[in-house]
Amino acid sequence: MIGTMLGVLFLCLICTVPIAVSLGLSCIATFSLVNGGGNMIQMLAQSTVTSMDSFSLMAIPFFMLVGSLMEHGGIAKKLVNVAEMLTGAMPGGLGMAAIVASMFFAAISGSGPATAAAIGGIMIGAMTAQGYSKGYSGALIAAGSTIGPVIPPSIPMIMYGVTIGVSVSYMFIAGIIPGLLMGVALMIYNYFESRKRGYKGTESKARTMGERATVFKEAIPAILMPVIILGGIYSGIFTPTESAVIGVVYAILVAVFVYHQLTWKTFCQAMFDATITSATIMVLFGAANTFGRILTMNNVPTMITQWMLSLTSSKALIMLMINIALLIIGMFLDTISSIVLFGPIFAPIAIAIGYDPLHFGIIMVINLCIGMITPPMGGNLFVAQRVSKTTFEEIFKDTLPMIIVLYVLLVVLVVFPEITMFLPRLLGYVYNG
């Protein structure tokens, strides 16, 4: 039965069938074997809908809408202006600004592709006008957008928390330091690479104190958004789902009454973009969850756990194998599918060798985020390529060193779990597994 399900899945993927449809067809094939073809569509539909019946999952469409409203309502532009003010005069200043802006945007949208599209649309043109190559500009945006699912709020973290049974709030807290370190690592690389390439700062745009104050004052409503969202979550005032709704309301108010850039037409476009993306994610989650349930019913995660533990007693070697597997998986599957499918398989193994499920969740998300800029899947990479209007070969050549930088940081986070666990434990997190 499992062989049939996996066979149908891989056959569909080879034929470039969308992942959600592939998962659904593989489940139907399995149900047909078990039930002789009777009621399998109904069973699949019921299982898919039931798996999406979660209060935490309601945060996803609202966070997607927040990101879309930021892009269409002028909020993202204000954040970019602040980022450019802070770093623009340094060597590679616009590149620095792109990374900082990605971190700002990530702290609200929680989506890598949304970050790449929004920040890339604003920054790439300015970077190329300043003398940056299109390939390097797109590579910086692609690499910077990987921070989106790590810095809270994060849609993949919501998925991991719901799938594994870990607190979404603590997942958000755990992602803060790793996400900031990813941004700092990319900024350090950009500084030295820009000096080598001769990418200077925006000296012509050097600002007086009065001009800086004006830029910051205009951006205060935009900067307050992540403060309200994350501050409310961490203080316990509201849940991640409630914070997403508050973020939507706040984004509408700021975009309409403060920046005056959200018209009825742009609002409808923002709603449409968020609806399409959210619906895709939710259908994918439902199908993947059903697929995972079948695997669990047949003890596949347990068998894989026992097999990996029987290969070696070295915890380091087991974690190395898991990380390599996740990096490869991230090259072929999107982040959401990978978490739902492989989280229940790899998390028990990590827990069995002494890793906290919260720490492993961050490691898993970062692994898969790196996969978002690694071919052949490379979702963020293709978004940045389209925005920068360059060839895939050119953008990937400039992205490769940044992938290596992120890999090195990943190893550091795996070896030193306290980097990830410091804030959660400071705020009272205790794992009783």
N, C-alpha and C positions, 0 to 999 in steps of 0.2 A: 504493500500500500504506500509506504513512504517512498519507495523507489519510483512508483508511478507519479506521485506528487512532485518529487524533485525533478524527475525526467521531463514532465510537462512544463514545469517552471523554466528549466534551462532551455528547452526547445523554444518556448515563447520568447525568452530573452534574446536568444540567437536570432530569431526572426524579427527583432526590434519591436516586439509588442510592448506597449506601456506597462510599467512594473505593476501597477494596481490591477490591470486586466490580467496580466500573467499570473499573479497571485490568486486572483479569483478563479481563473480557469483551472489552475492546479488543484484548488480546493474542491471545485466541482468534480474533477476527475476522481479525486479521493472519495468524495461522498457517493459518487456513482458506484464505486466498488463496494462500499460498505452497505449501501441501502438498495443495491440493485437498480439504481437509476431513479428511485422514487423520492420526490420532494427535495432533491438536493439543492435546487435553486432557492426554495423557501428556507431551507436550513442555513444556506450561505447568507441570505439576506438578513435573517434573524440574528445570526451570530455577528455579522458585520455591524448592524445597528446597535446591538447590545454592547459591543466593545466600545462604541463611541459614547455610551451613556455615562459620562464622567464630568463632574463639575470642573475639574482642573483643565480638561480639554477645551472647555468653553473659552479659555484665555487665548487660544490660538487665533481664531478669526478676529478677535478684538485687537490683539497685538499686530496682526497683519494690517488691519485697518489703520492703526496708529501710524505705522510706517508709511502707508500709502498717503495718509493725510499730511504727514510731514513733507513728503516729496512734492505734493500738489499744492500745499498751502504756504510754501515759502519758509517753513521752519528749518528745513535742512540747509537752506542757503545761509540763514543767520548763524547756524552752527559752524558752517564752513568759514564764514567771515571771522569768527572768533579763533578758529584753528589757525587760519592764515595770519592773524594778528599775533598769535603767540609764537609761531615758528617761522613765519615767512622770510625773515631777514637772515636766517641761518643758511649755510650751504645746503642745497637741496631742500630749501624752505617750503616750496610748494608740495614736494613729496611728503615732508613732515606733516604739513597741513592736511594732506589727503588721509594720512594714517590717523591723525588726531580726530579729524572729522568722522572717519569710519568708527572710531571708538565712541564718539558722542552719539552718532546715529545708532550704533549697536546697542547702546544703553537704553534705547527706546523701542526699536523695532524687533530686535532679537533674530533677525533673518539675514543670512549671508547674501543671497541673491538680491534682496531688496536694498541692502547697503551698497553693493556693487553698482546697481542701476542708478540709485539716487545720487551717491557721492561721485561716481564716475561721470554721470551726466553733467555735473557742475565743475569738477576739477580737471578732467582730462584735457578739455579744450584750453584751459588756462595754463596747464603744464606744457602742452605742445607749443603754445604761443611763447612761452618762456624759454624754449630751446630743448625741452625734454623730448626724447624719442617717443613715438607712439607706443612701441613695444614696452618700454620701461614704464611709461605712464600707466598703461593698462595692467602691467604686472603688479605695480604698487597697489592699484585699486583692488585687483583680484586677491592679493595676499592680505591687504588690510581688511577686506570683507570677511575673511575667515574668522576674525575676532567677533563678528556679529553673534554667532551661536554660543559663544563662550562668556562674554560679558552679559550679565543679566539685564533684562529678561531674555530668556532663550527658549525658542520653540523646541529644539532638540532636547533640552533639559526637562521641559514639561513632559515630553514623550518618555524620556528615561524614567522620570519620577513615577509616572502613571504605570508604566510597564513593569518596573522592578519593585515598586512599592516604597520609594524613598521620598522624603519630604521635598516638594518642589521649592519651597522657600529656602531650605538649607542648600539645595542644589544651586540656587541663584547666588547665595552667599559664598559658596565654595568657588564659584566661577570668577569672582572679582579679581583676585590676585593673579591667577593664571592668565586671564584676559588682558590685564594691564601689562604683564610681563611679555605677552605676545606683541603688544603694541610697541613697547620699549625696545624689544629685540629687533623689530622691523625698522624702527626709527634709527637705531644705531647702525644697522646695515645700510640704510639709505644715506646716512650722513657720510660714511666713508666712500660709498659707491658714487655719490654725487660729487664729492671732492675729486675723485679719480676721473670722472667724466666731464668735470667743469661746469656742473649745474649750480649756478650761483643763486643767492637769495634774491628776493624781490626788493632790491635796494630802492628802486623808484617808488615803491609803495610804503617806504618807511613812514610811520605815523607819529604825529605829535601826541603828547599825553592827552590832549583834548580829543583828538580823533580816536585814540584807543578807548577812551571813556565812552564816546558815542557808540562805537561798535559794540562794546560790552553791554551798554545800557539797552541797545536795541535787541540784543540777544538774550537778555535776562528771562523773558517769558519762555523762550526755547530751552534755556539751560535748566529752568525750574521743572521742566517736564520729567526728566529722569530722577530729579530729587524727590518729586511728589510720588512717582510710581515706586521707586525703590525704597524711599524712606518709609512710605506707608506699609510696604511689605515687611521690611525688617523690624519696624516698630510694633508690628502686630495689629495695626489699625485696620488693615484689610488684607484679604487673601490675594494671591497672584491674579486670579480671575477677576476679582473686584477691581484690582489696580488697572487691569487692561481696559475695563469699561470706563473707569475714571480718566485714563489716558486718552481715550477716544473723545470724551466730552471736553476735556481740557484742550486737545488739539484743535477741535472745531472752534471753540471759543477764541483761542489765540489766533488761528488762521483767518477767522472772519472779522473779529473786532479789534485785533491788535495790528496784524500785518495786512489785513484787507486784501488777501490774495486768493481766498477760497470762494469761488463763485458756485452757482448751482451746477454749471457744466463740469467744473473741475471736481466738485464733490461727487457727482455721479460717476465720473471717471475713476476717482479714488475708490468708491464703493465697488465698482465693477472689477477693478484690478484685485482688490482684497478678497472679493467673493470668489473669483476664479481660483486664486491661489489657495485660499482656505478650503474650498470644496475639494480641490485636488488632494490636499494634505489629509483631510478627514477621510475621504474614500480610501486613500492609500493606507491610512492607519487601520481602518476597519478590516480591509482585506488582509493586511499583514498580521493583524492580531488574530484573525481566524486561522491563518496559516500557522502561526506560532502555537495556537491552542492544539491543533492537530499534532504538531511535533511533540508538545508536552504530554498529550494523552498517550503517545507511543513511547514515552520515556527517552526521546532522542537527546534532550539536554543532559539528562543524567548519564546516559551512555557516553556522550562526548566528554563530560567531566571526568568520569572514571578512566576513560582511555588516555586523556592528557595527563592525568595524575599518575597513571601507570608507566608512562614513558620515562619520567625522571622525577627525582625528589627535589630537584633544584627549583626554588621559587623564582629565582631570577630567570632561568631558562624558560619556565612556563609562561611568565609574564612577557618575555621576549617573543615567544611564539604567538601569544594573544595579540600583541601589538603589531607584529608583522601581518597576522591575519586581518586585523582591523584596517591597516593601511591598504592592503590589497582590496578588501571589501569596499573601502571608500572610493577606490578607483572605478568601481563598476556600478555601485548602487548609491542612491541618494541617502542623505543622512537619516531621514525619518525612517525609511524602510530598513536601513541597517540596524538602527537602534531597536526597533520593534522585533525584528527577526532574530538578531544575534545577541541582544542584551540579555534575554533569559538563558542563553547558552553560555556566554562568557562570564557574566556576573557571578553565578555560583562558583565557577572555577576560581575567580579572583578572590572571592570571599573564603573559599576553602584553603587558600594559601596565605591568608592573613590580611588581605586588602579590605579596607573599608568600602562598602558599596558606594558611598558618596564620592570618595577619591577615585574609585574606578570609573564612576560615571563621568567625571571631568576628563579623565584620560581617554575614555571612549569617545566623547564628544570632540576633543581636540584631534584625535586620530582621524575621525571622519571628516572634520573640517579641513584638514590638510588634503584629504581626498577630493575636496571640492575644487582644488586648484591643480589636481593631478589627473592627466589623461588616463583612460579615455572618457570618463564621466565628466569631471572637471566643470561642474555647473557654473561656479563663480568665474572660472577662467573664460568660458564662452560668453558670459554676459559682458565681462570686461573687454573681451575681444570685439564684440559687436559695438560697444560704446566707443572704443578707441579707434575703430575702423582700421585695424591692422590685420596682418596675417597671423594664423595660429602659431606658425613656426617662430615668428619674431617675438610674440608675447611670451611663449613658453620658454624660450631661451633666456629671457630676462627674469622669468618667474622661478626657474630652477634653483638659483642660489638662495632665494627666499624660502623655498621649500626646505632646503637643507638647514637654514637657520631655525625654522620652526621644528624640524625633527630634533635638532640638538636641544632646544628648549623642552620638547616633549620628554626626552630621556631624563633631563634634570628633574622634571615634575614626577616622573615615575620613581626615580631613585630617592627623592626627598619628598615624601608625602606630606610633611608638615607645612610645606609651602601652600598646598591646597587646603589643608585641614585647620590652619591657624585661625582664620576668622570664624568658621562654623563652631569650633570648640570654644573660642572666646565668647561666643554668643549663646553657649549652652548646649551644643549638639553632643549627644552621647549615643554611640551605636551599641545596642544590646543584643546583637545577633550572636 
